[in-house]
Amino acid sequence: MDSLGCLPRRRPALVGIVLLVIWAVRALAGGANRGRRDDSSADSRPRGPSAARQVLDERFAKGELNAEEYRERLTVLGEKAK
């Protein structure tokens, strides 16, 4: 016997069970895909305005574009005005 009271031949089975429990908990909690981006998901578009929209908003705010140009370019981007 070792210091934990387990027989040496049972240790691999115990390790396997512990790993199985950890995997099951992560899978049920959604942790298995945490930090990864799944392009097959229904909502794979990034949240918030796109980088192009941000540039367009900044140019409009600076007065580089008038309202008509701003709306035309939003249409090209496929977005709606705020």
mmCIF file of the C-alpha atoms, coordinates in Angstrom:
data_MODEL
# 
_entry.id   MODEL 
# 
loop_
_atom_site.group_PDB 
_atom_site.id 
_atom_site.type_symbol 
_atom_site.label_atom_id 
_atom_site.label_alt_id 
_atom_site.label_comp_id 
_atom_site.label_asym_id 
_atom_site.label_entity_id 
_atom_site.label_seq_id 
_atom_site.pdbx_PDB_ins_code 
_atom_site.Cartn_x 
_atom_site.Cartn_y 
_atom_site.Cartn_z 
_atom_site.occupancy 
_atom_site.B_iso_or_equiv 
_atom_site.pdbx_formal_charge 
_atom_site.auth_seq_id 
_atom_site.auth_comp_id 
_atom_site.auth_asym_id 
_atom_site.auth_atom_id 
_atom_site.pdbx_PDB_model_num 
ATOM 1  C CA . MET A 1 1  ? 0.000   0.000  0.000   1.00 0.00 ? 1  MET A CA 1 
ATOM 2  C CA . ASP A 1 2  ? 1.060   3.543  -0.614  1.00 0.00 ? 2  ASP A CA 1 
ATOM 3  C CA . SER A 1 3  ? 0.680   6.556  1.695   1.00 0.00 ? 3  SER A CA 1 
ATOM 4  C CA . LEU A 1 4  ? -2.852  7.299  0.438   1.00 0.00 ? 4  LEU A CA 1 
ATOM 5  C CA . GLY A 1 5  ? -4.133  3.851  1.267   1.00 0.00 ? 5  GLY A CA 1 
ATOM 6  C CA . CYS A 1 6  ? -4.774  2.900  -2.395  1.00 0.00 ? 6  CYS A CA 1 
ATOM 7  C CA . LEU A 1 7  ? -3.319  -0.179 -3.898  1.00 0.00 ? 7  LEU A CA 1 
ATOM 8  C CA . PRO A 1 8  ? -0.888  0.660  -6.731  1.00 0.00 ? 8  PRO A CA 1 
ATOM 9  C CA . ARG A 1 9  ? -2.910  -1.315 -9.283  1.00 0.00 ? 9  ARG A CA 1 
ATOM 10 C CA . ARG A 1 10 ? -6.000  0.855  -8.638  1.00 0.00 ? 10 ARG A CA 1 
ATOM 11 C CA . ARG A 1 11 ? -4.255  4.167  -9.219  1.00 0.00 ? 11 ARG A CA 1 
ATOM 12 C CA . PRO A 1 12 ? -4.653  4.192  -13.061 1.00 0.00 ? 12 PRO A CA 1 
ATOM 13 C CA . ALA A 1 13 ? -8.380  3.498  -12.708 1.00 0.00 ? 13 ALA A CA 1 
ATOM 14 C CA . LEU A 1 14 ? -8.731  6.295  -10.150 1.00 0.00 ? 14 LEU A CA 1 
ATOM 15 C CA . VAL A 1 15 ? -6.857  8.726  -12.407 1.00 0.00 ? 15 VAL A CA 1 
ATOM 16 C CA . GLY A 1 16 ? -9.095  7.721  -15.312 1.00 0.00 ? 16 GLY A CA 1 
ATOM 17 C CA . ILE A 1 17 ? -12.242 8.295  -13.286 1.00 0.00 ? 17 ILE A CA 1 
ATOM 18 C CA . VAL A 1 18 ? -11.025 11.707 -12.092 1.00 0.00 ? 18 VAL A CA 1 
ATOM 19 C CA . LEU A 1 19 ? -10.183 12.756 -15.647 1.00 0.00 ? 19 LEU A CA 1 
ATOM 20 C CA . LEU A 1 20 ? -13.575 11.537 -16.869 1.00 0.00 ? 20 LEU A CA 1 
ATOM 21 C CA . VAL A 1 21 ? -15.356 13.572 -14.191 1.00 0.00 ? 21 VAL A CA 1 
ATOM 22 C CA . ILE A 1 22 ? -13.338 16.697 -15.054 1.00 0.00 ? 22 ILE A CA 1 
ATOM 23 C CA . TRP A 1 23 ? -14.101 16.266 -18.759 1.00 0.00 ? 23 TRP A CA 1 
ATOM 24 C CA . ALA A 1 24 ? -17.835 15.754 -18.070 1.00 0.00 ? 24 ALA A CA 1 
ATOM 25 C CA . VAL A 1 25 ? -18.060 18.863 -15.890 1.00 0.00 ? 25 VAL A CA 1 
ATOM 26 C CA . ARG A 1 26 ? -16.270 21.004 -18.477 1.00 0.00 ? 26 ARG A CA 1 
ATOM 27 C CA . ALA A 1 27 ? -18.405 19.651 -21.307 1.00 0.00 ? 27 ALA A CA 1 
ATOM 28 C CA . LEU A 1 28 ? -21.658 20.304 -19.437 1.00 0.00 ? 28 LEU A CA 1 
ATOM 29 C CA . ALA A 1 29 ? -20.542 23.773 -18.352 1.00 0.00 ? 29 ALA A CA 1 
ATOM 30 C CA . GLY A 1 30 ? -19.472 24.766 -21.872 1.00 0.00 ? 30 GLY A CA 1 
ATOM 31 C CA . GLY A 1 31 ? -15.852 25.064 -20.803 1.00 0.00 ? 31 GLY A CA 1 
ATOM 32 C CA . ALA A 1 32 ? -14.557 22.724 -23.486 1.00 0.00 ? 32 ALA A CA 1 
ATOM 33 C CA . ASN A 1 33 ? -15.035 25.409 -26.161 1.00 0.00 ? 33 ASN A CA 1 
ATOM 34 C CA . ARG A 1 34 ? -14.183 28.410 -24.018 1.00 0.00 ? 34 ARG A CA 1 
ATOM 35 C CA . GLY A 1 35 ? -11.861 30.787 -25.812 1.00 0.00 ? 35 GLY A CA 1 
ATOM 36 C CA . ARG A 1 36 ? -12.397 29.138 -29.170 1.00 0.00 ? 36 ARG A CA 1 
ATOM 37 C CA . ARG A 1 37 ? -14.484 30.605 -31.925 1.00 0.00 ? 37 ARG A CA 1 
ATOM 38 C CA . ASP A 1 38 ? -16.876 28.215 -33.612 1.00 0.00 ? 38 ASP A CA 1 
ATOM 39 C CA . ASP A 1 39 ? -17.712 29.522 -37.104 1.00 0.00 ? 39 ASP A CA 1 
ATOM 40 C CA . SER A 1 40 ? -20.555 27.043 -37.460 1.00 0.00 ? 40 SER A CA 1 
ATOM 41 C CA . SER A 1 41 ? -22.612 28.765 -34.776 1.00 0.00 ? 41 SER A CA 1 
ATOM 42 C CA . ALA A 1 42 ? -25.745 30.651 -35.802 1.00 0.00 ? 42 ALA A CA 1 
ATOM 43 C CA . ASP A 1 43 ? -24.490 33.955 -34.373 1.00 0.00 ? 43 ASP A CA 1 
ATOM 44 C CA . SER A 1 44 ? -20.888 34.100 -35.551 1.00 0.00 ? 44 SER A CA 1 
ATOM 45 C CA . ARG A 1 45 ? -20.964 37.835 -36.350 1.00 0.00 ? 45 ARG A CA 1 
ATOM 46 C CA . PRO A 1 46 ? -19.000 40.009 -33.941 1.00 0.00 ? 46 PRO A CA 1 
ATOM 47 C CA . ARG A 1 47 ? -21.054 42.149 -31.603 1.00 0.00 ? 47 ARG A CA 1 
ATOM 48 C CA . GLY A 1 48 ? -20.981 45.929 -31.905 1.00 0.00 ? 48 GLY A CA 1 
ATOM 49 C CA . PRO A 1 49 ? -20.150 48.078 -34.888 1.00 0.00 ? 49 PRO A CA 1 
ATOM 50 C CA . SER A 1 50 ? -17.653 46.846 -37.453 1.00 0.00 ? 50 SER A CA 1 
ATOM 51 C CA . ALA A 1 51 ? -14.309 48.559 -37.900 1.00 0.00 ? 51 ALA A CA 1 
ATOM 52 C CA . ALA A 1 52 ? -15.554 50.090 -41.166 1.00 0.00 ? 52 ALA A CA 1 
ATOM 53 C CA . ARG A 1 53 ? -18.642 51.433 -39.381 1.00 0.00 ? 53 ARG A CA 1 
ATOM 54 C CA . GLN A 1 54 ? -16.477 52.962 -36.659 1.00 0.00 ? 54 GLN A CA 1 
ATOM 55 C CA . VAL A 1 55 ? -14.321 54.744 -39.232 1.00 0.00 ? 55 VAL A CA 1 
ATOM 56 C CA . LEU A 1 56 ? -17.437 55.970 -41.024 1.00 0.00 ? 56 LEU A CA 1 
ATOM 57 C CA . ASP A 1 57 ? -18.924 57.268 -37.752 1.00 0.00 ? 57 ASP A CA 1 
ATOM 58 C CA . GLU A 1 58 ? -15.679 59.073 -36.921 1.00 0.00 ? 58 GLU A CA 1 
ATOM 59 C CA . ARG A 1 59 ? -15.490 60.702 -40.351 1.00 0.00 ? 59 ARG A CA 1 
ATOM 60 C CA . PHE A 1 60 ? -19.110 61.843 -40.059 1.00 0.00 ? 60 PHE A CA 1 
ATOM 61 C CA . ALA A 1 61 ? -18.461 63.228 -36.565 1.00 0.00 ? 61 ALA A CA 1 
ATOM 62 C CA . LYS A 1 62 ? -15.438 65.177 -37.845 1.00 0.00 ? 62 LYS A CA 1 
ATOM 63 C CA . GLY A 1 63 ? -17.527 66.682 -40.631 1.00 0.00 ? 63 GLY A CA 1 
ATOM 64 C CA . GLU A 1 64 ? -15.635 64.923 -43.420 1.00 0.00 ? 64 GLU A CA 1 
ATOM 65 C CA . LEU A 1 65 ? -18.947 63.442 -44.672 1.00 0.00 ? 65 LEU A CA 1 
ATOM 66 C CA . ASN A 1 66 ? -22.348 65.065 -44.939 1.00 0.00 ? 66 ASN A CA 1 
ATOM 67 C CA . ALA A 1 67 ? -25.509 63.222 -43.892 1.00 0.00 ? 67 ALA A CA 1 
ATOM 68 C CA . GLU A 1 68 ? -26.299 62.022 -47.415 1.00 0.00 ? 68 GLU A CA 1 
ATOM 69 C CA . GLU A 1 69 ? -22.797 60.580 -47.951 1.00 0.00 ? 69 GLU A CA 1 
ATOM 70 C CA . TYR A 1 70 ? -22.935 58.965 -44.529 1.00 0.00 ? 70 TYR A CA 1 
ATOM 71 C CA . ARG A 1 71 ? -26.262 57.237 -45.260 1.00 0.00 ? 71 ARG A CA 1 
ATOM 72 C CA . GLU A 1 72 ? -25.099 56.106 -48.728 1.00 0.00 ? 72 GLU A CA 1 
ATOM 73 C CA . ARG A 1 73 ? -21.982 54.504 -47.288 1.00 0.00 ? 73 ARG A CA 1 
ATOM 74 C CA . LEU A 1 74 ? -23.961 52.851 -44.512 1.00 0.00 ? 74 LEU A CA 1 
ATOM 75 C CA . THR A 1 75 ? -26.148 51.306 -47.213 1.00 0.00 ? 75 THR A CA 1 
ATOM 76 C CA . VAL A 1 76 ? -23.039 49.958 -48.938 1.00 0.00 ? 76 VAL A CA 1 
ATOM 77 C CA . LEU A 1 77 ? -21.917 48.445 -45.625 1.00 0.00 ? 77 LEU A CA 1 
ATOM 78 C CA . GLY A 1 78 ? -25.370 46.932 -45.140 1.00 0.00 ? 78 GLY A CA 1 
ATOM 79 C CA . GLU A 1 79 ? -25.942 48.716 -41.839 1.00 0.00 ? 79 GLU A CA 1 
ATOM 80 C CA . LYS A 1 80 ? -28.610 51.100 -40.590 1.00 0.00 ? 80 LYS A CA 1 
ATOM 81 C CA . ALA A 1 81 ? -28.091 54.575 -39.176 1.00 0.00 ? 81 ALA A CA 1 
ATOM 82 C CA . LYS A 1 82 ? -28.351 54.979 -35.414 1.00 0.00 ? 82 LYS A CA 1 
# 
